[in-house]
Amino acid sequence: HFDQWDSEGGYTQIISNPDIPTDDGWEGGRFHLVEFRVFVELNGPTMVTFTGLRLHGGTPPLALTGVEIPPWAYRWVVVLYPQAALLDG
């Protein structure tokens, strides 16, 4: 998606941290910067800084089909973004 209300002069930052199993083919998910054909693996504590005005998106944590999800498994993500209304007036 695009964050059309972001300020052109600012950057968005995501901070991600998963607590998921490390076996059975689990992955923390990926964050994609589509226009650049780049993705960042979210397997551990990760920070990514980018402009939200470009196409971006992500996946949830991934496991093989049929693998049971433990009740304690999670990944949190905090998004800090530069709203144009706040920065540009």
N, CA, C and O atoms as CSV, one atom per row, in Angstrom:
chain,resi,resn,atom,element,x,y,z
A,1,HIS,N,N,0.834,-1.179,0.000
A,1,HIS,CA,C,0.000,0.000,0.000
A,1,HIS,C,C,0.882,1.246,0.000
A,1,HIS,O,O,2.092,1.172,0.212
A,2,PHE,N,N,0.253,2.378,-0.241
A,2,PHE,CA,C,0.927,3.674,-0.150
A,2,PHE,C,C,0.347,4.421,1.051
A,2,PHE,O,O,-0.842,4.288,1.342
A,3,ASP,N,N,1.158,5.191,1.740
A,3,ASP,CA,C,0.673,6.030,2.836
A,3,ASP,C,C,0.538,7.454,2.300
A,3,ASP,O,O,1.426,8.287,2.484
A,4,GLN,N,N,-0.585,7.717,1.637
A,4,GLN,CA,C,-0.753,8.966,0.917
A,4,GLN,C,C,-0.752,10.207,1.796
A,4,GLN,O,O,-0.560,11.312,1.288
A,5,TRP,N,N,-0.961,10.059,3.093
A,5,TRP,CA,C,-1.001,11.227,3.978
A,5,TRP,C,C,0.338,11.484,4.659
A,5,TRP,O,O,0.420,12.352,5.528
A,6,ASP,N,N,1.389,10.752,4.289
A,6,ASP,CA,C,2.721,11.000,4.854
A,6,ASP,C,C,3.319,12.280,4.283
A,6,ASP,O,O,2.994,12.692,3.170
A,7,SER,N,N,4.187,12.892,5.057
A,7,SER,CA,C,4.908,14.083,4.602
A,7,SER,C,C,6.009,13.677,3.628
A,7,SER,O,O,6.691,12.675,3.837
A,8,GLU,N,N,6.177,14.456,2.569
A,8,GLU,CA,C,7.251,14.176,1.608
A,8,GLU,C,C,8.629,14.385,2.231
A,8,GLU,O,O,9.611,13.809,1.761
A,9,GLY,N,N,8.714,15.193,3.273
A,9,GLY,CA,C,10.003,15.483,3.895
A,9,GLY,C,C,10.365,14.563,5.043
A,9,GLY,O,O,11.397,14.763,5.683
A,10,GLY,N,N,9.554,13.572,5.319
A,10,GLY,CA,C,9.819,12.692,6.455
A,10,GLY,C,C,9.936,11.238,6.036
A,10,GLY,O,O,9.668,10.880,4.889
A,11,TYR,N,N,10.341,10.407,6.988
A,11,TYR,CA,C,10.478,8.971,6.758
A,11,TYR,C,C,9.637,8.201,7.760
A,11,TYR,O,O,9.411,8.656,8.882
A,12,THR,N,N,9.183,7.044,7.346
A,12,THR,CA,C,8.461,6.119,8.210
A,12,THR,C,C,9.464,5.117,8.763
A,12,THR,O,O,10.426,4.750,8.088
A,13,GLN,N,N,9.235,4.681,9.986
A,13,GLN,CA,C,10.094,3.640,10.557
A,13,GLN,C,C,9.206,2.567,11.162
A,13,GLN,O,O,8.248,2.870,11.873
A,14,ILE,N,N,9.532,1.296,10.874
A,14,ILE,CA,C,8.864,0.203,11.562
A,14,ILE,C,C,9.878,-0.460,12.489
A,14,ILE,O,O,11.060,-0.588,12.168
A,15,ILE,N,N,9.381,-0.871,13.635
A,15,ILE,CA,C,10.176,-1.606,14.615
A,15,ILE,C,C,9.411,-2.900,14.857
A,15,ILE,O,O,8.236,-2.872,15.225
A,16,SER,N,N,10.069,-4.024,14.652
A,16,SER,CA,C,9.410,-5.324,14.726
A,16,SER,C,C,10.192,-6.263,15.636
A,16,SER,O,O,11.423,-6.225,15.667
A,17,ASN,N,N,9.483,-7.096,16.367
A,17,ASN,CA,C,10.136,-8.095,17.201
A,17,ASN,C,C,9.228,-9.323,17.329
A,17,ASN,O,O,8.161,-9.235,17.935
A,18,PRO,N,N,9.636,-10.464,16.767
A,18,PRO,CA,C,8.824,-11.675,16.896
A,18,PRO,C,C,9.270,-12.527,18.090
A,18,PRO,O,O,10.437,-12.521,18.481
A,19,ASP,N,N,8.328,-13.239,18.640
A,19,ASP,CA,C,8.621,-14.304,19.604
A,19,ASP,C,C,7.867,-15.511,19.076
A,19,ASP,O,O,6.715,-15.748,19.437
A,20,ILE,N,N,8.528,-16.265,18.222
A,20,ILE,CA,C,7.918,-17.409,17.548
A,20,ILE,C,C,8.866,-18.598,17.655
A,20,ILE,O,O,10.043,-18.418,17.969
A,21,PRO,N,N,8.376,-19.805,17.401
A,21,PRO,CA,C,9.272,-20.965,17.403
A,21,PRO,C,C,10.392,-20.775,16.369
A,21,PRO,O,O,10.208,-20.106,15.352
A,22,THR,N,N,11.526,-21.365,16.644
A,22,THR,CA,C,12.657,-21.253,15.723
A,22,THR,C,C,12.910,-22.557,14.973
A,22,THR,O,O,13.943,-22.717,14.324
A,23,ASP,N,N,11.970,-23.479,15.065
A,23,ASP,CA,C,12.115,-24.754,14.361
A,23,ASP,C,C,10.899,-24.979,13.465
A,23,ASP,O,O,10.076,-24.076,13.312
A,24,ASP,N,N,10.776,-26.121,12.894
A,24,ASP,CA,C,9.627,-26.506,12.056
A,24,ASP,C,C,9.380,-25.551,10.889
A,24,ASP,O,O,8.246,-25.425,10.428
A,25,GLY,N,N,10.418,-24.883,10.411
A,25,GLY,CA,C,10.272,-24.032,9.237
A,25,GLY,C,C,9.652,-22.664,9.486
A,25,GLY,O,O,9.238,-22.001,8.535
A,26,TRP,N,N,9.576,-22.225,10.736
A,26,TRP,CA,C,9.011,-20.911,11.048
A,26,TRP,C,C,9.884,-19.787,10.513
A,26,TRP,O,O,11.111,-19.889,10.510
A,27,GLU,N,N,9.246,-18.716,10.061
A,27,GLU,CA,C,9.930,-17.481,9.672
A,27,GLU,C,C,9.186,-16.316,10.310
A,27,GLU,O,O,7.974,-16.393,10.514
A,28,GLY,N,N,9.891,-15.251,10.623
A,28,GLY,CA,C,9.279,-14.084,11.265
A,28,GLY,C,C,8.433,-13.235,10.341
A,28,GLY,O,O,7.799,-12.283,10.796
A,29,GLY,N,N,8.405,-13.551,9.062
A,29,GLY,CA,C,7.680,-12.753,8.080
A,29,GLY,C,C,8.637,-11.844,7.335
A,29,GLY,O,O,9.841,-11.848,7.592
A,30,ARG,N,N,8.096,-11.067,6.411
A,30,ARG,CA,C,8.937,-10.190,5.583
A,30,ARG,C,C,8.267,-8.840,5.412
A,30,ARG,O,O,7.041,-8.734,5.396
A,31,PHE,N,N,9.093,-7.812,5.286
A,31,PHE,CA,C,8.619,-6.476,4.954
A,31,PHE,C,C,9.134,-6.150,3.563
A,31,PHE,O,O,10.333,-6.246,3.303
A,32,HIS,N,N,8.229,-5.764,2.663
A,32,HIS,CA,C,8.575,-5.569,1.253
A,32,HIS,C,C,8.584,-4.096,0.864
A,32,HIS,O,O,7.657,-3.354,1.188
A,33,LEU,N,N,9.635,-3.681,0.169
A,33,LEU,CA,C,9.687,-2.394,-0.522
A,33,LEU,C,C,9.562,-2.743,-1.996
A,33,LEU,O,O,10.559,-2.974,-2.680
A,34,VAL,N,N,8.329,-2.778,-2.473
A,34,VAL,CA,C,7.979,-3.393,-3.752
A,34,VAL,C,C,8.691,-2.735,-4.933
A,34,VAL,O,O,9.241,-3.431,-5.786
A,35,GLU,N,N,8.687,-1.406,-4.993
A,35,GLU,CA,C,9.283,-0.722,-6.140
A,35,GLU,C,C,10.777,-1.002,-6.275
A,35,GLU,O,O,11.320,-0.977,-7.379
A,36,PHE,N,N,11.436,-1.266,-5.159
A,36,PHE,CA,C,12.872,-1.549,-5.182
A,36,PHE,C,C,13.168,-3.039,-5.309
A,36,PHE,O,O,14.327,-3.442,-5.409
A,37,ARG,N,N,12.102,-3.864,-5.304
A,37,ARG,CA,C,12.246,-5.327,-5.372
A,37,ARG,C,C,13.143,-5.857,-4.253
A,37,ARG,O,O,14.029,-6.683,-4.474
A,38,VAL,N,N,12.885,-5.361,-3.064
A,38,VAL,CA,C,13.687,-5.697,-1.882
A,38,VAL,C,C,12.732,-6.135,-0.769
A,38,VAL,O,O,11.627,-5.605,-0.650
A,39,PHE,N,N,13.157,-7.095,0.036
A,39,PHE,CA,C,12.416,-7.398,1.254
A,39,PHE,C,C,13.398,-7.556,2.402
A,39,PHE,O,O,14.571,-7.875,2.202
A,40,VAL,N,N,12.896,-7.326,3.603
A,40,VAL,CA,C,13.681,-7.455,4.828
A,40,VAL,C,C,13.043,-8.567,5.646
A,40,VAL,O,O,11.838,-8.544,5.897
A,41,GLU,N,N,13.842,-9.536,6.061
A,41,GLU,CA,C,13.336,-10.614,6.909
A,41,GLU,C,C,13.139,-10.090,8.326
A,41,GLU,O,O,13.982,-9.364,8.853
A,42,LEU,N,N,12.030,-10.460,8.929
A,42,LEU,CA,C,11.687,-9.993,10.278
A,42,LEU,C,C,11.843,-11.127,11.288
A,42,LEU,O,O,10.951,-11.359,12.105
A,43,ASN,N,N,12.962,-11.828,11.235
A,43,ASN,CA,C,13.188,-12.993,12.097
A,43,ASN,C,C,13.646,-12.651,13.503
A,43,ASN,O,O,13.589,-13.504,14.389
A,44,GLY,N,N,14.090,-11.445,13.726
A,44,GLY,CA,C,14.535,-11.003,15.045
A,44,GLY,C,C,14.210,-9.537,15.192
A,44,GLY,O,O,13.520,-8.971,14.344
A,45,PRO,N,N,14.693,-8.899,16.260
A,45,PRO,CA,C,14.441,-7.467,16.405
A,45,PRO,C,C,14.955,-6.726,15.167
A,45,PRO,O,O,16.115,-6.874,14.782
A,46,THR,N,N,14.080,-5.929,14.551
A,46,THR,CA,C,14.403,-5.290,13.276
A,46,THR,C,C,13.821,-3.885,13.232
A,46,THR,O,O,12.708,-3.649,13.702
A,47,MET,N,N,14.589,-2.946,12.661
A,47,MET,CA,C,14.089,-1.603,12.376
A,47,MET,C,C,14.328,-1.315,10.901
A,47,MET,O,O,15.411,-1.583,10.380
A,48,VAL,N,N,13.316,-0.768,10.227
A,48,VAL,CA,C,13.423,-0.412,8.819
A,48,VAL,C,C,12.944,1.031,8.669
A,48,VAL,O,O,11.862,1.379,9.142
A,49,THR,N,N,13.743,1.866,8.015
A,49,THR,CA,C,13.374,3.251,7.743
A,49,THR,C,C,13.189,3.407,6.238
A,49,THR,O,O,14.035,2.967,5.459
A,50,PHE,N,N,12.078,4.034,5.821
A,50,PHE,CA,C,11.747,4.127,4.400
A,50,PHE,C,C,10.737,5.254,4.226
A,50,PHE,O,O,10.244,5.793,5.217
A,51,THR,N,N,10.426,5.613,3.004
A,51,THR,CA,C,9.344,6.551,2.753
A,51,THR,C,C,8.063,5.784,2.468
A,51,THR,O,O,8.025,4.926,1.585
A,52,GLY,N,N,7.029,6.094,3.212
A,52,GLY,CA,C,5.748,5.433,3.039
A,52,GLY,C,C,5.015,5.860,1.778
A,52,GLY,O,O,3.956,5.321,1.454
A,53,LEU,N,N,5.583,6.830,1.067
A,53,LEU,CA,C,4.972,7.282,-0.179
A,53,LEU,C,C,5.268,6.331,-1.326
A,53,LEU,O,O,4.731,6.494,-2.422
A,54,ARG,N,N,6.116,5.341,-1.085
A,54,ARG,CA,C,6.398,4.301,-2.083
A,54,ARG,C,C,5.675,3.016,-1.663
A,54,ARG,O,O,5.378,2.816,-0.485
A,55,LEU,N,N,5.398,2.158,-2.637
A,55,LEU,CA,C,4.643,0.928,-2.396
A,55,LEU,C,C,5.403,0.013,-1.427
A,55,LEU,O,O,6.574,-0.300,-1.641
A,56,HIS,N,N,4.720,-0.406,-0.367
A,56,HIS,CA,C,5.328,-1.278,0.635
A,56,HIS,C,C,4.250,-2.154,1.271
A,56,HIS,O,O,3.058,-1.880,1.133
A,57,GLY,N,N,4.674,-3.203,1.964
A,57,GLY,CA,C,3.746,-4.095,2.641
A,57,GLY,C,C,4.506,-5.210,3.332
A,57,GLY,O,O,5.736,-5.246,3.292
A,58,GLY,N,N,3.788,-6.109,3.957
A,58,GLY,CA,C,4.455,-7.173,4.689
A,58,GLY,C,C,3.624,-8.426,4.785
A,58,GLY,O,O,2.465,-8.465,4.372
A,59,THR,N,N,4.243,-9.451,5.342
A,59,THR,CA,C,3.571,-10.724,5.574
A,59,THR,C,C,3.525,-10.989,7.076
A,59,THR,O,O,4.322,-10.423,7.824
A,60,PRO,N,N,2.615,-11.833,7.523
A,60,PRO,CA,C,2.633,-12.266,8.915
A,60,PRO,C,C,3.775,-13.258,9.109
A,60,PRO,O,O,4.400,-13.671,8.132
A,61,PRO,N,N,4.060,-13.650,10.355
A,61,PRO,CA,C,4.987,-14.760,10.557
A,61,PRO,C,C,4.493,-15.977,9.781
A,61,PRO,O,O,3.288,-16.177,9.629
A,62,LEU,N,N,5.425,-16.783,9.296
A,62,LEU,CA,C,5.089,-17.894,8.406
A,62,LEU,C,C,5.526,-19.224,9.004
A,62,LEU,O,O,6.607,-19.334,9.583
A,63,ALA,N,N,4.675,-20.227,8.856
A,63,ALA,CA,C,5.004,-21.589,9.258
A,63,ALA,C,C,4.555,-22.530,8.144
A,63,ALA,O,O,3.743,-22.152,7.299
A,64,LEU,N,N,5.071,-23.731,8.143
A,64,LEU,CA,C,4.661,-24.720,7.160
A,64,LEU,C,C,3.198,-25.090,7.378
A,64,LEU,O,O,2.697,-25.036,8.501
A,65,THR,N,N,2.528,-25.459,6.314
A,65,THR,CA,C,1.126,-25.878,6.393
A,65,THR,C,C,0.984,-27.026,7.383
A,65,THR,O,O,1.750,-27.989,7.346
A,66,GLY,N,N,0.015,-26.918,8.254
A,66,GLY,CA,C,-0.267,-27.977,9.218
A,66,GLY,C,C,0.480,-27.848,10.535
A,66,GLY,O,O,0.203,-28.595,11.473
A,67,VAL,N,N,1.420,-26.918,10.625
A,67,VAL,CA,C,2.155,-26.727,11.884
A,67,VAL,C,C,1.258,-25.967,12.860
A,67,VAL,O,O,0.699,-24.927,12.513
A,68,GLU,N,N,1.126,-26.478,14.054
A,68,GLU,CA,C,0.277,-25.838,15.055
A,68,GLU,C,C,0.930,-24.556,15.566
A,68,GLU,O,O,2.136,-24.513,15.808
A,69,ILE,N,N,0.115,-23.514,15.727
A,69,ILE,CA,C,0.611,-22.235,16.243
A,69,ILE,C,C,0.497,-22.252,17.760
A,69,ILE,O,O,-0.607,-22.377,18.290
A,70,PRO,N,N,1.613,-22.128,18.469
A,70,PRO,CA,C,1.531,-22.129,19.922
A,70,PRO,C,C,0.843,-20.857,20.430
A,70,PRO,O,O,0.954,-19.806,19.799
A,71,PRO,N,N,0.135,-20.940,21.563
A,71,PRO,CA,C,-0.607,-19.780,22.060
A,71,PRO,C,C,0.290,-18.613,22.477
A,71,PRO,O,O,-0.189,-17.483,22.571
A,72,TRP,N,N,1.560,-18.855,22.726
A,72,TRP,CA,C,2.464,-17.790,23.166
A,72,TRP,C,C,3.147,-17.074,22.001
A,72,TRP,O,O,3.832,-16.075,22.223
A,73,ALA,N,N,2.984,-17.549,20.777
A,73,ALA,CA,C,3.693,-16.991,19.622
A,73,ALA,C,C,3.086,-15.650,19.198
A,73,ALA,O,O,1.866,-15.509,19.113
A,74,TYR,N,N,3.944,-14.680,18.937
A,74,TYR,CA,C,3.475,-13.379,18.457
A,74,TYR,C,C,4.605,-12.639,17.751
A,74,TYR,O,O,5.773,-13.016,17.845
A,75,ARG,N,N,4.231,-11.583,17.048
A,75,ARG,CA,C,5.191,-10.610,16.526
A,75,ARG,C,C,4.544,-9.247,16.668
A,75,ARG,O,O,3.446,-9.017,16.162
A,76,TRP,N,N,5.225,-8.345,17.355
A,76,TRP,CA,C,4.684,-6.984,17.427
A,76,TRP,C,C,5.431,-6.080,16.463
A,76,TRP,O,O,6.617,-6.268,16.196
A,77,VAL,N,N,4.708,-5.091,15.947
A,77,VAL,CA,C,5.272,-4.112,15.024
A,77,VAL,C,C,4.762,-2.739,15.437
A,77,VAL,O,O,3.560,-2.546,15.619
A,78,VAL,N,N,5.674,-1.791,15.583
A,78,VAL,CA,C,5.326,-0.398,15.861
A,78,VAL,C,C,5.681,0.394,14.611
A,78,VAL,O,O,6.768,0.235,14.056
A,79,VAL,N,N,4.757,1.249,14.169
A,79,VAL,CA,C,4.992,2.072,12.984
A,79,VAL,C,C,5.009,3.536,13.415
A,79,VAL,O,O,4.045,4.033,13.997
A,80,LEU,N,N,6.117,4.219,13.122
A,80,LEU,CA,C,6.249,5.647,13.381
A,80,LEU,C,C,6.222,6.343,12.034
A,80,LEU,O,O,7.103,6.112,11.205
A,81,TYR,N,N,5.233,7.191,11.797
A,81,TYR,CA,C,5.102,7.773,10.472
A,81,TYR,C,C,4.901,9.286,10.542
A,81,TYR,O,O,4.327,9.806,11.499
A,82,PRO,N,N,5.384,9.983,9.511
A,82,PRO,CA,C,5.348,11.451,9.476
A,82,PRO,C,C,4.093,11.983,8.809
A,82,PRO,O,O,4.065,12.130,7.587
A,83,GLN,N,N,3.063,12.273,9.572
A,83,GLN,CA,C,1.834,12.780,8.983
A,83,GLN,C,C,2.061,14.163,8.367
A,83,GLN,O,O,2.633,15.054,8.994
A,84,ALA,N,N,1.606,14.314,7.143
A,84,ALA,CA,C,1.765,15.585,6.436
A,84,ALA,C,C,1.064,16.714,7.178
A,84,ALA,O,O,1.584,17.827,7.245
A,85,ALA,N,N,-0.124,16.434,7.741
A,85,ALA,CA,C,-0.880,17.468,8.451
A,85,ALA,C,C,-0.099,18.033,9.641
A,85,ALA,O,O,-0.229,19.212,9.971
A,86,LEU,N,N,0.690,17.208,10.265
A,86,LEU,CA,C,1.468,17.638,11.432
A,86,LEU,C,C,2.766,18.332,11.010
A,86,LEU,O,O,3.119,19.370,11.569
A,87,LEU,N,N,3.474,17.770,10.034
A,87,LEU,CA,C,4.780,18.312,9.642
A,87,LEU,C,C,4.697,19.452,8.636
A,87,LEU,O,O,5.536,20.353,8.644
A,88,ASP,N,N,3.692,19.415,7.774
A,88,ASP,CA,C,3.618,20.404,6.697
A,88,ASP,C,C,2.609,21.520,6.968
A,88,ASP,O,O,2.487,22.457,6.179
A,89,GLY,N,N,1.897,21.418,8.067
A,89,GLY,CA,C,0.950,22.475,8.438
A,89,GLY,C,C,-0.399,22.350,7.918
A,89,GLY,O,O,-1.246,23.201,8.189
